[in-house]
Amino acid sequence: MNPVFRSDNVRDTGMSRVVGNNHLKLNLAEDETTRFGMDGIAFQMGQHFSFISRKIPFDVCYSLDENTFNNKTSIQMNVKDIKLK
């Protein structure tokens, strides 16, 4: 089992978007001055995009996974739950 982490009061950096069938491709930061945050994917959570895109802080639970795309591997959050405030 992978450990599950929690981060409070994260915000969208402005680079998050809905992809596929209702998934969120996220880029989150812990403060409003960070331009490039941590990438993540939230499967079946596209309904939260209208809130997240307004850059209002929210809490998130996630595990960390390797993501390989175009022969480039990076670490990304695999979001398990989003708690809107």
GUNUKOL-356903 format. One record per residue (C-alpha): x, y, z. Coordinates in steps of 0.02 Angstrom, whole numbers, padded with zeros to 5 digits, always signed. Layout:
REM residues N
XYZ/...
This chain:
REM residues 85
+00000+00000+00000/+00057+00176-00038/+00050+00305+00102/-00087+00436+00088/-00041+00617+00122/-00147+00769+00162/-00111+00948+00115/-00220+01090+00177/-00256+01256+00094/-00184+01216-00077/-00231+01320-00230/-00236+01298-00418/-00089+01386-00502/-00199+01424-00652/-00136+01275-00752/-00266+01146-00697/-00393+01081-00821/-00524+00946-00854/-00461+00801-00961/-00542+00645-01031/-00707+00594-00957/-00721+00700-00800/-00541+00692-00737/-00440+00838-00668/-00260+00869-00719/-00202+00978-00574/-00058+01093-00536/-00069+01144-00353/+00032+01256-00239/+00028+01297-00054/+00025+01485-00078/-00040+01609-00205/+00132+01672-00258/+00196+01504-00324/+00188+01496-00513/+00232+01312-00536/+00163+01188-00412/+00149+01000-00397/+00062+00905-00537/-00079+00786-00498/-00222+00686-00570/-00395+00669-00492/-00496+00534-00579/-00685+00562-00591/-00675+00731-00499/-00703+00851-00643/-00857+00921-00556/-00739+01017-00439/-00655+01116-00578/-00769+01269-00569/-00722+01291-00385/-00538+01247-00400/-00510+01361-00550/-00561+01512-00445/-00401+01485-00343/-00496+01466-00179/-00398+01360-00052/-00453+01181-00023/-00386+01023+00060/-00327+00869-00034/-00281+00688+00008/-00164+00598-00113/-00032+00467-00140/+00125+00496-00244/+00148+00402-00407/+00270+00401-00552/+00195+00467-00713/+00280+00430-00879/+00224+00532-01030/+00322+00556-01192/+00469+00459-01117/+00481+00582-00972/+00450+00519-00795/+00395+00633-00654/+00313+00620-00484/+00130+00669-00474/-00007+00669-00344/-00141+00537-00367/-00284+00629-00283/-00399+00522-00177/-00513+00657-00108/-00543+00844-00118/-00622+00943+00024/-00691+01110-00031/-00708+01248+00099/
